[in-house]
Amino acid sequence: MESSVISIFSFLLFILSLILLLIKMLLWIQKNSGTPDNLPPGPRKLPIIGSMLHLIGEHPHRRLSRLAKTYGPLLHLKIGEVDLITISSPELAREIMKTHDVNFASRPQMVVGKIIFYNNSDIIFSPYGKYWWQLRKICAMNLLSPKRVKSFSFIREEETSNLVEQIRAAAHLGEPVNLSKLFFTVANSTVARAAFGKDCAHRESFFVAMKVIVKLGSGFNIADTFPSMGFLGEISGLRPRALRAHRHMDSILNEIIEEHRARRAEGDDEAEEDIVDVLLKIKDSGELDVPLTTDNIKAVILDLFMAGTETSSGFLDWVMSELIRHPKAMQKAQLEVRKAFNGRTKIEENETNELQYLNCVIKETLRLHPPAPLLVPRTCSESVKLSGYTIPARSRILINAGAIMKNPKYWENPESFCPERFQGSTLDLKGTNFEYFPFGSGRRICPGIAFALANIEEWLAQLLLNFDWRMPDGKTREDLDMEEVFGGTVTRKNNLYLLATPLK
């Protein structure tokens, strides 16, 4: 009897939702019956859904690149209720991230982000303003400063040593190595130790909960395309799933923070000072213009993992894929690394920075395979003119960095892997050049560049120093698939398996 009542109630709720949706659709048609003046060009918009079909699929960044070739680098799409503006040229990227940077410095409010990141109180999704500036300052001066990044060098060394030993063990057995799995493990472990310390009892449960959150935030969410229809988040199941994931993660983070508080109360001065310790110290100092809450600390921790694990492990996947497909580049990078190490098992991080060809390999891989070819969306605070077109207030802005960094107008043979193109080049990773900005630019540039580079330089150098690499038996480098999957970042669709031969 009880189940019948629930079924009837669910059916009535569904019918009511359909009626409300129909009313909204009719209002939308009435509101949008005329063509808005002076918007950027774009494909034909269908009633209600607008241009949504152009973004549904496995590779939205590629779809947008094709549309830009037809309609130009400044493109307007209507996604449900949302005006979406995509940018696909260095000149327009400069307008967004430099000339009008303040006007485009905020983030759109998304259903999952608002729930998971404690009402968007993290660094990535926080609205532009005093609180965001404070977080940015904390990040730059306390969490990911050059001094702090250097203090994590012992973590990098230990985790890299573990990585090398696991590869040696597989090589001894003559088995192909699942590098994708190992790269994800070393990235997770490195970030976890920097954030929580070595002896965190809740690390594994945190990793499991994090997988759920990443999956939630990676898909297409209908509720975000019709912001005025809050009920869509409920009937789609998105909001309930996000709330469950948030509550589970929140309980884990509470235990991690309490563990750190207890350790501090006991006066354990010999323990490694990790990022949670630093954030708690700043929170308790009472010196902030905007008080930092425990929930704010949790949001920042989630940011570190969202931006620091899949990005780094995905990069290693791509760089080893490209090097195995281009043996001359592999040999050149190995020769440089082995000459620099000169029989040593490690070199100082400032010496790694001087490995010029290795750094060219890193830059070229980031050009061909940027972690996020579509940068994190921005929002337009006030209506503004770009290239003579009107960009409406509250528009969402997508900068197609992947398309810009493969534009044949600026790059010779843009689809080819050619590290030599960066030799003698002034292009860097700081976002000062708008034809090359794999980590973004302007106020919203990724704050963790130094941490990410220190990690990937160390890992890649050790992979090239300690091993020779080839495809598994029976396969050639031409057999290596380079299919990608679009999610929180763009990663390899299939795991990378290679055979390693330890250097004698």
C-alpha positions as CSV (number, residue, x, y, z in Angstrom):
1,M,0.0,0.0,0.0
2,E,2.8,2.4,1.0
3,S,4.7,1.7,-2.3
4,S,1.5,2.4,-4.3
5,V,1.1,5.8,-2.6
6,I,4.8,6.6,-3.3
7,S,4.3,5.6,-7.0
8,I,1.2,7.8,-7.4
9,F,3.0,10.7,-5.7
10,S,6.0,10.3,-8.0
11,F,3.8,10.2,-11.1
12,L,1.9,13.4,-10.0
13,L,5.2,15.1,-9.3
14,F,6.4,14.1,-12.8
15,I,3.2,15.5,-14.4
16,L,3.5,18.7,-12.5
17,S,7.1,19.1,-13.6
18,L,6.0,18.6,-17.2
19,I,3.4,21.3,-16.9
20,L,5.8,23.7,-15.4
21,L,8.3,22.9,-18.1
22,L,5.7,23.5,-20.8
23,I,4.8,26.9,-19.2
24,K,8.5,27.8,-19.2
25,M,8.9,26.7,-22.8
26,L,6.0,28.9,-23.9
27,L,7.4,31.9,-22.0
28,W,10.8,31.2,-23.6
29,I,9.3,31.1,-27.1
30,Q,7.4,34.4,-26.4
31,K,10.6,36.1,-25.1
32,N,12.8,34.8,-27.9
33,S,10.4,35.2,-30.8
34,G,12.5,38.0,-32.2
35,T,16.2,37.8,-33.2
36,P,18.4,39.7,-30.7
37,D,20.3,42.5,-32.2
38,N,24.1,42.4,-32.8
39,L,25.0,39.1,-31.2
40,P,28.0,37.3,-32.5
41,P,27.3,34.8,-35.4
42,G,26.4,31.2,-34.7
43,P,24.4,28.2,-35.9
44,R,20.7,28.3,-36.1
45,K,18.9,28.0,-32.8
46,L,16.1,25.6,-32.2
47,P,13.1,26.5,-30.0
48,I,13.7,25.8,-26.3
49,I,17.0,23.9,-26.6
50,G,18.7,26.5,-28.8
51,S,22.1,25.2,-30.0
52,M,22.4,22.5,-27.4
53,L,22.7,19.7,-29.9
54,H,26.0,21.2,-31.1
55,L,27.6,20.5,-27.7
56,I,26.2,17.0,-26.9
57,G,28.8,14.3,-27.6
58,E,32.2,13.1,-26.6
59,H,34.3,16.0,-27.8
60,P,32.6,19.4,-27.3
61,H,36.0,21.2,-27.7
62,R,36.3,19.7,-31.2
63,R,32.7,20.5,-32.1
64,L,33.3,24.1,-31.1
65,S,36.5,24.3,-33.1
66,R,34.6,23.1,-36.2
67,L,31.9,25.7,-35.6
68,A,34.5,28.4,-35.3
69,K,35.9,27.5,-38.7
70,T,32.4,28.1,-40.1
71,Y,31.2,31.2,-38.1
72,G,34.4,32.8,-37.0
73,P,36.4,32.9,-33.7
74,L,33.7,34.8,-31.8
75,L,30.7,32.5,-31.7
76,H,27.3,32.7,-30.1
77,L,25.3,29.7,-29.0
78,K,22.0,29.5,-27.1
79,I,22.1,26.6,-24.6
80,G,18.6,26.5,-23.1
81,E,18.3,29.8,-21.3
82,V,22.0,30.5,-21.4
83,D,23.9,32.7,-23.8
84,L,27.2,30.9,-24.5
85,I,30.1,32.8,-26.1
86,T,33.1,30.9,-27.4
87,I,36.5,32.4,-28.1
88,S,38.9,30.8,-30.6
89,S,41.5,33.4,-31.4
90,P,44.5,35.0,-29.5
91,E,43.2,38.5,-30.2
92,L,39.8,37.8,-28.6
93,A,41.4,35.8,-25.8
94,R,43.5,38.9,-24.9
95,E,40.3,40.9,-24.8
96,I,38.7,38.5,-22.3
97,M,41.7,37.7,-20.1
98,K,43.5,41.1,-20.2
99,T,41.7,44.1,-21.6
100,H,38.3,43.3,-20.0
101,D,39.7,40.8,-17.4
102,V,37.7,42.2,-14.4
103,N,34.4,42.1,-16.4
104,F,35.0,38.4,-17.2
105,A,36.6,37.4,-13.9
106,S,33.6,35.7,-12.3
107,R,32.4,32.2,-12.7
108,P,28.9,31.0,-13.6
109,Q,27.1,29.2,-10.7
110,M,26.6,25.5,-11.5
111,V,24.4,23.1,-9.6
112,V,27.1,20.5,-8.7
113,G,29.8,23.1,-8.0
114,K,27.6,25.0,-5.6
115,I,26.9,21.9,-3.6
116,I,30.2,20.2,-3.7
117,F,32.4,23.3,-3.1
118,Y,30.5,24.6,-0.1
119,N,28.6,27.3,-2.0
120,N,31.5,27.9,-4.4
121,S,33.8,29.0,-1.6
122,D,36.9,27.5,-3.3
123,I,39.5,29.2,-5.5
124,I,38.4,27.8,-8.9
125,F,34.6,28.6,-8.8
126,S,34.4,31.4,-6.2
127,P,32.9,34.6,-7.6
128,Y,35.3,37.4,-8.2
129,G,35.6,39.7,-5.2
130,K,37.2,40.4,-1.9
131,Y,36.9,36.8,-0.7
132,W,38.4,35.4,-3.9
133,W,41.3,37.8,-3.8
134,Q,42.1,36.7,-0.3
135,L,42.1,33.1,-1.3
136,R,44.3,33.8,-4.2
137,K,46.7,35.6,-2.0
138,I,46.8,32.7,0.5
139,C,47.4,30.3,-2.3
140,A,50.2,32.4,-3.9
141,M,52.0,33.2,-0.6
142,N,51.3,30.3,1.7
143,L,50.0,27.2,-0.1
144,L,51.8,27.0,-3.5
145,S,54.5,29.6,-3.3
146,P,58.0,28.6,-4.7
147,K,59.2,28.1,-1.1
148,R,56.3,25.8,-0.2
149,V,56.6,23.9,-3.5
150,K,60.3,23.4,-2.8
151,S,59.5,22.2,0.8
152,F,57.6,19.3,-0.9
153,S,60.7,18.1,-2.7
154,F,61.2,15.1,-0.3
155,I,57.6,14.0,-1.1
156,R,58.3,14.1,-4.8
157,E,61.5,12.2,-4.4
158,E,59.9,9.4,-2.3
159,E,56.9,9.0,-4.5
160,T,59.0,9.1,-7.6
161,S,61.2,6.4,-6.1
162,N,58.1,4.3,-5.5
163,L,57.0,4.8,-9.1
164,V,60.5,3.7,-10.5
165,E,60.6,0.6,-8.3
166,Q,57.1,-0.5,-9.4
167,I,58.2,-0.1,-13.0
168,R,61.4,-2.1,-12.3
169,A,59.3,-4.9,-10.8
170,A,57.1,-5.2,-13.9
171,A,60.2,-5.0,-16.2
172,H,61.9,-7.8,-14.3
173,L,58.8,-10.0,-15.0
174,G,58.8,-8.9,-18.7
175,E,55.3,-7.5,-18.3
176,P,53.9,-4.4,-20.0
177,V,53.4,-1.6,-17.5
178,N,50.0,0.0,-17.1
179,L,51.5,3.5,-17.0
180,S,48.1,5.2,-16.8
181,K,47.3,3.5,-13.5
182,L,50.8,4.2,-12.0
183,F,50.7,7.8,-13.1
184,F,47.3,8.3,-11.4
185,T,48.6,6.7,-8.2
186,V,51.8,8.8,-8.0
187,A,49.8,12.0,-8.7
188,N,47.2,11.1,-6.1
189,S,49.8,10.1,-3.5
190,T,51.9,13.2,-4.0
191,V,49.0,15.7,-3.7
192,A,47.6,13.7,-0.7
193,R,50.9,13.9,1.2
194,A,51.3,17.6,0.4
195,A,47.7,18.2,1.6
196,F,47.2,15.8,4.5
197,G,50.7,14.5,5.4
198,K,52.1,11.0,5.2
199,D,50.1,9.3,7.9
200,C,46.5,10.3,7.1
201,A,44.2,7.4,8.1
202,H,41.4,8.6,5.8
203,R,43.4,8.9,2.5
204,E,41.9,5.9,0.7
205,S,38.3,6.7,1.6
206,F,39.0,10.3,0.4
207,F,40.2,9.0,-3.0
208,V,37.1,6.8,-3.4
209,A,34.8,9.8,-2.6
210,M,36.8,12.0,-4.9
211,K,36.1,9.7,-7.9
212,V,32.4,10.1,-7.4
213,I,32.7,13.9,-7.2
214,V,34.8,14.1,-10.4
215,K,32.3,11.9,-12.3
216,L,29.4,14.1,-11.1
217,G,31.1,17.3,-12.3
218,S,32.3,15.9,-15.6
219,G,29.0,15.3,-17.4
220,F,26.4,17.4,-19.2
221,N,23.8,18.8,-16.7
222,I,20.5,19.9,-18.0
223,A,19.8,21.9,-14.8
224,D,22.7,24.2,-15.6
225,T,21.2,25.1,-19.0
226,F,17.8,26.2,-17.5
227,P,18.9,28.1,-14.3
228,S,15.4,29.4,-13.6
229,M,14.0,25.9,-13.4
230,G,15.5,24.8,-10.1
231,F,13.2,21.7,-10.1
232,L,15.2,20.2,-13.0
233,G,18.1,19.4,-10.6
234,E,15.6,17.4,-8.5
235,I,13.8,15.4,-11.2
236,S,17.0,14.7,-13.1
237,G,18.4,13.2,-9.9
238,L,21.5,15.5,-10.2
239,R,20.9,17.5,-7.0
240,P,20.2,14.5,-4.8
241,R,23.3,12.6,-6.1
242,A,25.4,15.7,-5.5
243,L,24.1,16.2,-2.0
244,R,24.8,12.5,-1.1
245,A,28.4,12.8,-2.5
246,H,28.9,16.1,-0.6
247,R,27.7,14.7,2.7
248,H,30.0,11.7,2.3
249,M,33.0,13.8,1.4
250,D,32.2,16.3,4.2
251,S,32.3,13.6,6.8
252,I,35.7,12.4,5.6
253,L,37.1,16.0,5.5
254,N,35.8,16.6,9.0
255,E,37.7,13.6,10.3
256,I,40.9,14.7,8.4
257,I,40.7,18.2,9.9
258,E,40.0,17.0,13.4
259,E,43.0,14.6,13.1
260,H,45.1,17.7,12.3
261,R,43.6,19.7,15.1
262,A,44.4,16.9,17.6
263,R,47.9,16.6,16.4
264,R,48.5,20.4,16.7
265,A,46.9,20.3,20.2
266,E,49.4,17.6,21.3
267,G,52.3,19.8,20.1
268,D,53.7,17.4,17.5
269,D,56.3,19.7,16.1
270,E,58.2,16.9,14.3
271,A,55.3,16.1,11.9
272,E,55.5,17.4,8.4
273,E,53.6,20.7,8.0
274,D,51.1,20.0,5.3
275,I,48.5,22.3,3.5
276,V,45.8,21.5,6.0
277,D,48.1,22.6,8.9
278,V,48.9,25.8,7.0
279,L,45.2,26.6,6.4
280,L,44.2,25.9,10.0
281,K,47.1,28.2,11.2
282,I,45.9,31.0,8.9
283,K,42.3,30.5,10.0
284,D,43.1,30.7,13.7
285,S,45.4,33.7,13.2
286,G,42.5,36.2,13.2
287,E,44.5,38.4,10.7
288,L,42.2,37.9,7.7
289,D,40.0,40.6,6.3
290,V,37.4,38.0,5.5
291,P,37.2,35.2,8.1
292,L,38.1,31.7,6.8
293,T,35.7,29.0,7.9
294,T,36.3,25.3,8.2
295,D,34.0,24.8,5.2
296,N,36.2,27.2,3.2
297,I,39.3,25.0,4.1
298,K,37.4,21.9,2.8
299,A,36.6,23.7,-0.5
300,V,40.2,24.6,-1.0
301,I,41.4,21.0,-0.3
302,L,38.9,19.7,-2.9
303,D,40.4,22.3,-5.4
304,L,43.9,20.9,-4.9
305,F,42.8,17.4,-5.9
306,M,40.5,18.5,-8.7
307,A,43.2,20.5,-10.3
308,G,46.3,18.6,-9.2
309,T,45.8,14.9,-9.8
310,E,44.1,14.1,-13.1
311,T,45.8,17.1,-14.7
312,S,49.3,15.8,-13.8
313,S,48.6,12.1,-14.4
314,G,46.9,12.9,-17.7
315,F,49.9,14.9,-18.8
316,L,52.3,12.0,-18.2
317,D,50.0,9.7,-20.2
318,W,50.1,12.1,-23.2
319,V,53.8,12.9,-23.0
320,M,54.9,9.2,-22.9
321,S,52.4,8.5,-25.7
322,E,53.9,11.2,-27.9
323,L,57.5,10.2,-27.1
324,I,56.9,6.5,-27.9
325,R,55.4,7.6,-31.3
326,H,58.4,9.9,-31.9
327,P,61.5,7.9,-31.1
328,K,63.9,10.6,-32.2
329,A,62.4,13.0,-29.7
330,M,62.5,10.3,-27.0
331,Q,66.2,9.6,-27.7
332,K,67.0,13.3,-27.7
333,A,65.3,13.8,-24.3
334,Q,66.9,10.7,-22.8
335,L,70.3,11.8,-23.9
336,E,69.9,15.2,-22.3
337,V,68.6,13.8,-19.0
338,R,71.2,11.1,-18.7
339,K,74.0,13.6,-19.5
340,A,72.7,16.0,-16.8
341,F,72.4,13.2,-14.2
342,N,75.9,11.9,-15.1
343,G,75.6,8.7,-13.1
344,R,73.7,10.3,-10.3
345,T,70.3,9.0,-9.2
346,K,68.9,12.5,-8.6
347,I,69.6,16.1,-9.5
348,E,68.4,19.3,-7.9
349,E,65.2,20.9,-9.0
350,N,66.9,24.0,-10.3
351,E,69.0,21.6,-12.5
352,T,65.8,20.1,-13.9
353,N,64.7,23.5,-15.0
354,E,67.8,23.8,-17.1
355,L,67.0,20.7,-19.1
356,Q,66.1,22.7,-22.2
357,Y,64.9,20.0,-24.5
358,L,62.9,18.3,-21.8
359,N,61.1,21.6,-21.2
360,C,60.4,21.9,-24.9
361,V,58.9,18.4,-24.8
362,I,56.7,19.5,-21.8
363,K,55.5,22.7,-23.6
364,E,54.8,20.9,-26.8
365,T,52.8,18.2,-25.1
366,L,50.8,20.9,-23.2
367,R,50.1,22.6,-26.6
368,L,48.8,19.4,-28.2
369,H,47.1,18.1,-25.1
370,P,46.2,20.9,-22.8
371,P,44.6,19.5,-19.6
372,A,41.5,21.7,-20.2
373,P,41.2,22.6,-23.9
374,L,38.0,24.6,-22.9
375,L,39.1,26.7,-20.0
376,V,36.9,26.9,-16.9
377,P,33.9,29.0,-17.9
378,R,33.7,32.7,-17.1
379,T,30.7,34.9,-16.9
380,C,30.2,38.4,-18.3
381,S,29.3,40.8,-15.4
382,E,28.2,43.7,-17.6
383,S,27.3,43.9,-21.3
384,V,30.3,44.7,-23.5
385,K,31.3,45.1,-27.1
386,L,33.8,42.7,-28.7
387,S,34.8,43.0,-32.3
388,G,31.7,45.1,-32.9
389,Y,29.3,42.5,-31.4
390,T,27.3,42.7,-28.2
391,I,28.2,40.3,-25.4
392,P,25.2,40.2,-23.1
393,A,25.5,40.5,-19.3
394,R,25.4,37.1,-17.6
395,S,26.7,35.3,-20.7
396,R,28.9,32.3,-20.1
397,I,32.3,32.5,-21.8
398,L,34.2,29.5,-23.0
399,I,37.8,30.1,-24.2
400,N,38.8,27.3,-26.6
401,A,42.5,27.2,-25.7
402,G,42.9,23.9,-27.5
403,A,41.8,25.5,-30.8
404,I,44.0,28.5,-30.4
405,M,47.1,26.4,-29.7
406,K,46.4,24.5,-32.9
407,N,45.6,27.4,-35.1
408,P,47.6,27.1,-38.4
409,K,47.7,30.9,-38.5
410,Y,50.1,30.9,-35.5
411,W,51.5,27.3,-35.6
412,E,53.3,25.6,-38.4
413,N,52.0,22.0,-38.8
414,P,49.9,22.5,-35.7
415,E,48.8,18.8,-35.4
416,S,52.4,17.5,-35.4
417,F,54.4,16.8,-32.3
418,C,57.6,19.0,-32.6
419,P,59.3,20.0,-29.4
420,E,61.9,21.9,-31.5
421,R,59.4,24.6,-32.2
422,F,59.9,25.9,-28.6
423,Q,63.7,26.0,-28.9
424,G,64.7,29.7,-28.6
425,S,61.1,30.7,-28.2
426,T,59.9,33.3,-25.7
427,L,56.6,31.5,-25.2
428,D,56.2,30.4,-21.5
429,L,53.5,28.9,-19.3
430,K,52.7,32.1,-17.4
431,G,49.8,33.2,-19.7
432,T,51.5,36.3,-21.1
433,N,51.2,35.1,-24.7
434,F,47.7,34.6,-26.0
435,E,48.6,32.1,-28.7
436,Y,49.9,29.8,-25.9
437,F,48.3,29.5,-22.5
438,P,47.7,25.9,-21.4
439,F,47.1,27.0,-17.8
440,G,45.0,30.0,-18.6
441,S,45.8,33.7,-18.2
442,G,44.9,36.8,-16.3
443,R,43.4,36.9,-12.8
444,R,42.0,33.4,-13.2
445,I,45.2,31.7,-14.3
446,C,45.9,28.4,-12.6
447,P,47.6,29.2,-9.2
448,G,49.2,25.7,-9.0
449,I,51.5,26.0,-12.1
450,A,54.7,25.8,-10.0
451,F,53.6,22.8,-8.1
452,A,52.4,21.0,-11.2
453,L,55.6,21.7,-13.1
454,A,57.9,20.6,-10.3
455,N,56.0,17.3,-10.2
456,I,55.9,16.5,-13.9
457,E,59.5,17.5,-14.5
458,E,60.7,15.2,-11.7
459,W,58.5,12.3,-12.8
460,L,59.3,12.6,-16.5
461,A,63.1,13.0,-15.9
462,Q,63.2,9.8,-13.9
463,L,61.2,7.9,-16.4
464,L,63.7,8.9,-19.2
465,L,66.7,8.4,-16.9
466,N,66.0,4.9,-15.6
467,F,64.3,3.2,-18.6
468,D,64.2,2.6,-22.3
469,W,60.7,2.2,-23.6
470,R,59.0,0.3,-26.4
471,M,55.6,-0.9,-27.4
472,P,54.4,-4.3,-26.1
473,D,55.4,-7.3,-28.2
474,G,53.6,-7.6,-31.5
475,K,52.7,-3.9,-31.6
476,T,54.4,-1.0,-33.3
477,R,54.2,2.7,-32.4
478,E,51.7,3.2,-35.3
479,D,49.4,0.9,-33.4
480,L,49.1,3.2,-30.4
481,D,45.7,4.8,-30.3
482,M,45.5,8.4,-29.3
483,E,41.7,8.5,-28.6
484,E,40.7,11.0,-25.9
485,V,37.8,11.3,-23.6
486,F,36.4,14.7,-22.4
487,G,35.6,15.0,-18.7
488,G,37.0,17.2,-16.0
489,T,40.1,17.1,-18.1
490,V,40.9,15.6,-21.5
491,T,42.6,12.3,-20.9
492,R,43.5,9.1,-22.9
493,K,40.4,7.0,-23.5
494,N,42.4,3.8,-23.1
495,N,45.2,3.0,-20.6
496,L,48.8,3.3,-21.8
497,Y,50.7,0.0,-21.7
498,L,54.5,0.1,-22.5
499,L,57.4,-2.3,-21.9
500,A,60.3,-0.8,-19.9
501,T,63.9,-1.9,-20.0
502,P,65.9,-0.7,-17.0
503,L,69.0,1.2,-17.8
504,K,72.1,-0.8,-16.8
